[in-house]
Amino acid sequence: MRKLLVVLSLLGAIGATEARAATIIILNADGVGEGFNDATPVAPVGGNPGVTRGAQRLFVFQSAANIWGNILPSTVTIQVSSQFNALTCDATSAVLGSAGTAALFKNFPNAEFPNTWYPGALANKQANIDLDVGQDINAQFNSALDGGGCLGGQTWYYGVDGNEPAGQVELLPVVLHEIGHGLGFAQYGNLTTGAYFNSLPDVYQRFLYDNTVNLHWNQMTSTQRAASAINTGHVGWDGNAVKVEAPTVLGPRTEVKVLTPAGIAGNKFFALSDFGASPSAALVTGQVVLANDGVAPASDGCTALQSMTGKIALIDRGTCAFTQKGLAAQQAGAIACIVVNNVAGTPAGMGGVDPSITIPCVMISLADGNAIKAQLGTGVTMSLGPNPAFLAGADDAGRVLVYAPNPIEAGSSISHWDTSAEPSLLMEPFITGGLSSNVDLTRYAFEDIGWFSPRTTDTIPSAPIALLGQSTPNPFTTTTTIAFTLAQAGRADIVVFDLAGRTVKHLLAGNLPAGNQSVIWDGTDDHGSKVTSGVFFYRLTAPGIKSSKRMVRVSTSGG
């Protein structure tokens, strides 16, 4: 999990000239023999030529700096002070990195908004002069991952090709993410009280919009901002560039919706599970039935459930693993399972691995669960599935949502895109396997806050960004869906390979239009035979992209 560390000091201002591509340099803040100076011998990997661990780390950092530098215009060199330290980690979670601006500025020459705080690199860009000589961004990353004691033994992957193997976390998107915070993807107020930093809004807050009260954050009182910070699913980005470009990046929204009765009808905020079918794969509709295993508490789904054939199972959280609940619902004939949280606030993602679970499973809030239970006597009908009329991770007006969990998560709340975005976005609070070198909508958020002058995005979306997503679910037993985006119309080929590089299945070979696409693999080879359990790779070749990713099939006893 990523956390944001913001280091703030307030300094003065001046300047002005024409902008060009930014130069971003990495300042090595590590001591002898550590971090970037770690002399441990390693073999080159994934396009990284370094032969020591330190050299490979520095190559990844400079690669990330070059990506941002080629996107953003500035006449002022951006300096990123970087180091590796042993940050928090355990068997299930880790702080991968943290970063923030070294200073905030207001009312400098050429500032677009008066009486507004800007991060140092952006302030320098608009002023066209270095307002404070020295580093602009401070960043640190977790050296403990290479010790194998974090996240169940996962270690850093220092390649820059997006092909990290099982058991490794690719460093490149983490560095891009953290530098992104330092460049301006962050708010600096007190989320608990709603107070501004030093009595003024920051430029990021100016683009936050709460669709419950219909106000931007810089129009709210402190009390309203504090309430908005935990208004899950209702705080969106109201910048023109992001709204225009979102349809070229995001797929259709997945919804969990009460259809009847009318009194509780509507979309319900939900969290996904790591097991079962993706709710985005197909629309599932049915009557909701409260789980009953005959053993108190009868609705927790921890033992065999009474028959729920063709129904949607409503199960209470608590006392056993999420996978146990999902499997019990499936074995009772349910077509989906909805777990009700047992504490107030935002529903939590459900972890666990059980490839035999093939029905979709999600969690909803305690409040929504109680409202549904109260109506079960008269009958409740719900649906889970994609709604192509709306974007995944955006509100009904097309504003991309920011992460606003309840309660507040320090370092994560508001300063990230919401986790409901699909495909996953670079600036979400949690790392996902589908991310690598693409900065997706963050480039357009930076346009909104003033990195481009004049702004370059009008009311017509630009061409989609070529992208290969991570297959879902992964691991899988029966089917898995591979989502991808084509930047332009043309021939697209997707081929599945085994670990030895042998062709297993030609999933796609033909001409497609630009935009979001998907293909399903049913675990068969080109002869129609089911493949055995194992690790496979799938490769997309299309105009503007040649990319591969890894997936795992776990076969049942039946094949």
Secondary structure, DSSP 8 states (H G I E B T S, - for coil): ---------B----------B--EEEEE---TTSGGG---B---BTTB--SBHHHHHHHHHHHHHHHHHHHSB-SS-EEEEEEEE---B-SS-B--EEEEES-EE-S-TT-SSTT-BEEHHHHHHHHTS-SSSS-SEEEEEEGGGGGT-SGGG-EEE--SSS---TTEEEHHHHHHHHHHHHHT----S-TTT---BTTB-BTTGGGEEETTTTEEGGGS-HHHHHHHTT-TT-EEE--HHHHHHHHHH--EEEEEEEEESGGG-EE--EEEBSSS--TTSS-EEEEEEE---SSSSTTS--S-----TTSEEEEE--SS-HHHHHHHHHHTT-SEEEEE-SSSSS---B----TT--S-EEEE-HHHHHHHHTTTTT--EEEEEEEEEEETTB-TTS-EEB---SS--TTTSSSSB-TT-SS--TTSSS--TT-SS--TTHHHHHHHHTSSSS----SS------EE---BSSSBSS-EEEEEEESSSEEEEEEEEETTS-EEEEEEEEEE-SEEEEEEE-SB-TTS-B--SEEEEEEEEETTEEEEEEEEE---TT-
